[in-house]
Amino acid sequence: MLVPIDSLPERFKRLCTGKKIQVLSDVDDTMKAAGTNFVAGCDTRWPGSSIYAGLATFYLELSRGPQEDSDPVGIGIVSARPEQLAAAFPDLEYEFATAAALIGVDANIWGKIRVTLPGKFEDNAHIHTVKRFRDYGQTKIDNVKKFAADRKNSGYCVIFIGDNGQGDQYAGDQMLKSNNAVAAVFIHNVTSSPLLPTEPNENLFLFKTYPEAAYIAYKQGFINREAVVRVIEGTLLSLQYSQCLSCTDVTQPCLLEQTQPYWNRLGGGCSELFYSLAWVSKKIGYTHDLPSLKVARVPLPETTTLASILISWIFSWVLYIILFAGIVVFLDRQLDRVKKSN
């Protein structure tokens, strides 16, 4: 059942009626868990680089909008990662293509990331965390503004999706205040203590899981009930959900512990996901069986733990070196400007 246009929120109706919806999204802690409290993010509820359950289906349904567009626009990436460190995302594109194929949307088109708006090396120059996060956010604001100002993108309205671990909530709030192309903002709530909090905004929505995000979108009129059901079903088919299921039997090894054995908060993400699925399903009257979470504690060999810690340590130092190189480049450019001005 399609959502009547008249029932849509005023901003969404004004900006998106007659246009295609372009979903622009952050990556770390929004699409994929950082798995660590370091440069890339802070979500330690899940192993690093794991794709959040239900994400692909939610992005697809949001792109289709209240009128269920049969030819939705592919996802765009808005990242704090500098262009020099920009990477392909075959794992995300596979998830998108699978979600598209399940409901009959062209997977060859929607399964591809349409555009990437990268960050800047200079944004990492600040030692002060809050200033660095604000720079991350400002670059995203500028990038989305340039994207919307491009004439070839005039037929799109934008929905931005990020998280509150760094500068996305600040960026999303400013986009709603200054950018007439951004219709709504969804923020993945990965921390209870964001460094850049914002005042409440009726077009900015915080969510813990993607089934919850789908329910919020449904209540706002961005998608219909059937779309929420498809997000729930997409969540039940996800790798993250299947990993959680392996942790419900106390007699069996827990796949999440095998993936990240030094992770000391195992089960937080799974408990949240199961609760969210049950809550959203009850809200929309959708019936299915959900297990209760009983986290298994299966000890792993000490060598596995040491190897994992060593890999994490090496990765951390590589990122430190990259950050240092970025700061050197930035300072060198500033020095050149001073010399030219003299």
C-alpha positions in Angstrom: 0.0 0.0 0.0 1.4 3.4 -1.1 1.7 6.2 1.4 -0.6 9.2 0.5 1.5 12.3 -0.4 -0.7 14.5 1.8 0.3 12.6 4.9 4.0 13.2 4.5 6.0 15.6 6.7 6.1 19.1 5.3 9.8 19.3 4.6 9.9 15.8 2.9 6.8 16.6 0.8 8.2 20.0 -0.2 11.7 18.7 -1.2 10.9 15.2 -2.5 7.6 15.3 -4.3 8.3 14.6 -8.0 11.9 13.8 -7.3 14.0 10.7 -6.8 15.5 10.1 -3.4 19.3 10.0 -3.1 20.5 8.3 0.1 23.9 9.6 1.0 25.6 7.6 3.8 28.7 7.6 6.0 30.5 4.2 6.2 32.2 3.6 9.6 29.8 2.9 12.4 26.9 3.6 10.0 27.2 0.9 7.4 30.0 -1.2 9.0 31.0 -1.4 12.7 34.4 -0.1 13.5 34.9 -2.8 16.1 37.2 -0.5 18.1 37.3 2.9 19.8 39.9 4.4 17.5 40.2 6.7 14.5 37.5 5.1 12.3 34.8 4.9 14.9 33.7 3.7 18.3 31.2 0.9 18.0 32.7 -2.1 19.8 29.4 -4.0 20.0 30.3 -5.9 16.9 33.4 -7.2 15.2 35.2 -4.7 13.0 33.9 -4.3 9.4 30.8 -6.3 10.0 27.8 -4.9 8.0 24.8 -4.0 10.2 21.9 -6.3 10.0 19.0 -5.1 7.8 21.1 -2.1 6.5 20.9 -2.9 2.7 17.1 -3.5 2.7 16.5 -0.3 4.7 18.6 1.8 2.3 16.8 0.3 -0.6 13.3 0.9 0.8 14.3 4.4 1.8 15.5 5.0 -1.8 12.2 3.7 -3.2 10.3 6.1 -1.0 6.6 6.2 -0.1 5.6 5.6 -3.7 7.8 2.5 -4.0 9.9 3.7 -7.0 10.7 0.7 -9.2 13.9 2.3 -10.4 15.6 3.8 -7.3 18.8 5.7 -7.3 22.0 3.9 -6.2 23.6 4.8 -2.8 26.1 7.5 -2.4 29.0 7.5 0.1 29.9 10.6 2.2 33.0 9.6 4.2 35.6 11.3 6.4 38.2 9.0 4.7 40.5 11.1 2.5 40.4 10.5 -1.2 43.9 8.9 -1.0 42.5 6.3 1.4 39.2 5.8 -0.4 38.4 2.1 -1.0 36.0 0.0 -3.0 33.2 -1.6 -1.0 32.5 -5.0 -2.8 31.0 -6.4 0.5 28.5 -3.5 0.7 27.7 -3.7 -3.0 27.0 -7.4 -2.7 24.6 -6.7 0.2 22.9 -4.0 -1.9 22.6 -6.2 -5.0 21.2 -9.1 -2.9 18.6 -6.8 -1.3 17.6 -5.5 -4.7 17.3 -8.9 -6.3 15.0 -10.1 -3.5 12.3 -7.5 -4.3 12.8 -7.3 -8.1 14.8 -4.1 -8.4 17.7 -4.1 -11.0 20.7 -5.3 -8.9 23.1 -4.3 -11.6 22.2 -0.7 -11.1 21.1 -0.3 -7.5 23.8 -2.8 -6.3 26.5 -0.3 -7.3 27.6 2.6 -5.2 26.7 5.6 -7.4 29.0 8.4 -6.0 31.7 8.8 -3.4 32.3 12.1 -1.6 35.6 11.8 0.3 37.0 13.6 3.3 40.3 15.6 3.4 43.7 14.8 4.9 43.8 18.2 6.5 40.8 17.3 8.7 43.1 15.1 10.7 45.5 17.9 11.6 43.8 18.8 14.9 45.0 17.0 18.0 41.9 18.2 19.8 39.2 15.5 19.1 36.2 17.8 19.1 37.8 20.1 16.6 38.8 17.2 14.4 35.3 15.7 14.5 33.8 19.2 13.6 36.2 19.3 10.6 35.0 15.9 9.5 31.4 17.1 9.8 32.1 20.4 8.0 33.7 18.6 5.0 30.6 16.4 4.7 28.4 19.5 4.9 30.4 21.1 2.1 30.5 17.9 0.0 26.7 17.4 0.2 26.1 21.1 -0.6 28.3 20.8 -3.7 26.5 17.6 -4.7 23.1 19.2 -4.4 24.2 22.3 -6.3 25.4 20.3 -9.3 22.7 20.7 -12.0 22.9 17.0 -12.9 21.7 16.2 -9.4 18.8 18.7 -9.4 16.2 15.9 -9.8 17.1 14.4 -6.4 16.2 15.1 -2.8 18.7 13.9 -0.3 18.4 11.7 2.9 21.6 11.6 4.9 22.5 8.7 7.1 25.4 8.8 9.6 26.2 8.1 13.3 26.9 10.1 16.4 30.4 8.7 17.1 32.2 11.6 15.4 30.8 14.5 13.4 27.8 13.2 11.5 25.1 14.3 13.9 26.5 17.9 13.8 26.8 17.6 10.0 23.2 16.3 9.6 21.8 19.1 11.8 23.6 21.8 9.8 22.5 20.2 6.5 18.9 20.5 7.6 19.4 24.1 8.6 21.3 25.3 5.5 20.7 22.8 2.6 17.4 22.9 0.8 18.1 19.6 -0.8 18.3 17.5 2.4 14.9 16.3 3.4 15.8 14.1 6.5 18.7 12.8 8.5 19.0 9.4 10.2 21.7 9.0 12.9 22.9 5.7 14.1 23.1 6.0 17.9 26.4 4.2 18.8 27.3 6.2 21.9 25.4 7.7 24.8 28.0 10.5 25.0 28.5 12.2 21.6 31.2 14.8 21.6 29.1 17.0 19.2 25.5 16.8 20.4 22.8 18.8 18.8 19.4 20.3 19.8 16.3 18.2 18.9 15.3 18.6 15.3 12.0 17.2 13.9 13.7 16.0 10.8 16.7 14.3 12.5 16.0 10.8 13.8 18.3 8.7 16.1 18.1 4.9 15.9 19.9 1.9 17.5 19.2 -0.7 14.8 18.0 -0.7 11.2 14.7 -2.4 12.0 14.1 0.5 14.4 15.2 3.0 11.7 12.6 1.4 9.3 9.9 1.7 11.9 10.8 5.4 12.4 10.7 5.9 8.6 7.3 4.2 8.5 5.8 6.4 11.2 7.1 9.5 9.3 5.5 8.2 6.0 8.8 7.8 4.2 8.1 4.1 3.6 5.0 1.8 4.1 4.4 -1.2 6.4 5.3 -3.8 3.8 8.7 -2.1 3.5 9.3 -2.5 7.3 8.4 -6.2 7.0 11.0 -6.5 4.2 13.6 -4.8 6.4 12.8 -7.3 9.2 13.1 -10.2 6.8 16.4 -8.8 5.4 17.7 -8.6 9.0 16.8 -12.2 9.6 18.8 -13.2 6.6 21.9 -11.2 7.5 25.3 -12.6 8.6 25.2 -10.5 11.7 21.9 -12.1 12.8 23.2 -15.6 12.1 26.3 -14.8 14.2 24.0 -13.8 17.0 22.1 -17.1 16.7 25.3 -19.0 17.2 25.5 -17.3 20.6 22.1 -18.4 21.8 23.2 -22.0 22.5 25.5 -22.2 25.6 26.8 -25.6 24.5 28.2 -24.3 21.2 31.1 -21.9 20.4 29.9 -18.3 19.8 31.0 -17.1 16.3 31.4 -13.6 17.5 33.9 -14.6 20.1 35.9 -16.5 17.5 35.8 -13.4 15.2 37.0 -11.1 17.9 38.2 -13.0 21.0 39.4 -10.0 23.0 36.1 -8.2 22.7 34.9 -7.8 26.2 31.3 -6.6 25.6 30.0 -9.6 23.6 26.3 -9.8 23.4 25.4 -6.1 23.6 24.8 -5.8 19.9 22.9 -9.1 19.7 20.6 -8.3 22.7 19.9 -4.9 21.1 19.1 -6.5 17.7 16.8 -9.2 19.1 14.9 -6.7 21.3 14.6 -4.3 18.4 13.2 -7.0 16.1 10.7 -8.1 18.7 9.6 -4.5 19.4 9.2 -3.4 15.8 7.4 -6.7 14.8 4.9 -6.2 17.7 4.4 -2.5 16.7 3.5 -3.4 13.1 1.7 -6.7 13.9 4.2 -9.0 12.2 4.6 -12.5 13.7 7.8 -14.6 13.6 9.8 -16.6 16.1 12.8 -14.9 17.8 15.2 -16.7 20.2 16.4 -15.3 23.5 20.0 -14.5 23.8 22.2 -16.6 26.1 25.8 -15.7 25.3 28.2 -18.6 25.2 31.6 -18.2 26.8 33.9 -20.6 25.0 37.6 -20.0 25.8 39.9 -19.7 22.8 43.6 -20.7 22.6 45.9 -18.0 23.9 47.8 -17.9 20.6 44.6 -16.8 18.8 44.1 -14.0 21.3 47.7 -12.8 21.0 47.6 -12.9 17.2 44.4 -10.8 17.2 45.9 -8.3 19.6 49.1 -8.1 17.5 47.1 -7.4 14.3 45.1 -4.7 16.1 48.3 -3.1 17.4 49.9 -3.1 13.9 46.8 -1.7 12.3 46.7 1.1 14.9 50.3 2.1 14.2 49.7 2.1 10.5 46.8 4.6 11.0 49.0 6.7 13.3 51.6 6.9 10.5 49.0 7.9 7.9 47.7 10.6 10.2 51.2 11.9 10.8 51.9 12.0 7.1 48.7 13.9 6.5 49.7 16.5 9.2 53.2 16.8 7.6 51.6 17.4 4.1 49.2 20.0 5.6 52.0 21.9 7.4 54.2 21.8 4.3 51.4 23.4 2.2 50.9 26.1 4.8 54.6 26.8 4.8 54.6 27.2 1.0 51.7 29.6 1.2 53.6 31.8 3.7 56.7 31.8 1.5 54.7 32.8 -1.5 52.9 35.6 0.4 56.3 37.0 1.4 
